[in-house]
């Protein structure tokens, strides 16, 4: 039920109804404003939500169904058992500033991403690259340190975007890519606007202008949809109003899946969270369904490990840590822990802020008090993600197939397990799909047993759009609002 009272502006919006938008223009709502627009320099998913497949392109790309399809590479070939990859590049591609794209740009971009001083948030994607060579203007050879069956998948990430050396340094505020849309303006705190790129190498988009408006408040998001201030909200932050929107023929509600494992992250570096019994106790204290119902109004799928339920290799491990407060109390007693107080850092998304209230109450029930701090996105990235100054946080990891994060040195969670790193080494070397499936299932079991975090739910993709709009992604195989196929039907 929608308990919040609408503001006066929201009530007026209901009476006014949606305004008509131009048929070649779209206005999209977003909860979070990105800290910059360079997808290769920051972990914020909000960057890809604007830039992925719109401004920037990579050698390969994620299609709407999650498959890997050609991007700036029209084809590729694995050689030497998956240790060498050759990418055949498209010809006639230009950057938005008029510069020609060729193999030298790929060499620059991949070398930049893997450089010792790289600020790429997904540097692990490039860690096994031994060399990148421009064999010809339209041919790149990448040699790896060992076989990697997932390398074309890694090259589809926004973090692998290809940039021109002349414009890369300014990409955070003036991004220049090869995509179907080019950057026009960014009014901080309000919106980013893109326009269609006339020199695009591929099919021209139906849209001429796309504006991303930043609306973090759920009530304001609902009001903006009703008033027609935005035409679509691909990741809608007010699930409590979805039934109302479903009943309105002016709108369509788009419910799909994401790659977002929503977790209660624990800083494994800090005592007593370095004790597996304490981490298990916290996992047993939380009631997944209560969080889904209370924070997400029923939208979400419980998970017991870091893996998406829609993936063919998913193992249902929810039963490993049922909601069991009494067992949680017993484990804390076994660990000699009492009067525990932990810092809970919450970023802006509603799943975190609303979920944090529920988690804090559930932890209190087993004797753990929390000191909650609401953080803006930039503060969370700096304090929690970069500097590891936290005990607990709630965050949705929206990167696809990212079980490898638990093997990273210096990662914010601080999980350090030699057996798990060995599993990830096996996964990298596995080219055969059947072998990869076995390792992925073992990895899920290992995480469920070690409790480096408490696994909550898989984030649903709940979007709302004007009923006349077609082409928005139903599912989110990557954090993206790919507008290349979006159009108005009237």
Beta strands, then each sheet from edge to edge (+ up, - down):
strand 1: 25-30
strand 2: 60-62
strand 3: 68-70
strand 4: 73-79
strand 5: 84-89
strand 6: 129-136
strand 7: 139-144
strand 8: 181-187
strand 9: 191-196
strand 10: 209-214
strand 11: 232-233
strand 12: 251-266
strand 13: 301-302
strand 14: 340-346
strand 15: 368-374
strand 16: 392-397
strand 17: 453-466
strand 18: 469-470
strand 19: 487-488
sheet 1: 1+ 10+ 9- 8+
sheet 2: 2+ 3-
sheet 3: 4+ 5- 7+ 6-
sheet 4: 11+ 17- 12+ 16- 14- 15-
sheet 5: 11+ 17- 13+
sheet 6: 18+ 19-
end
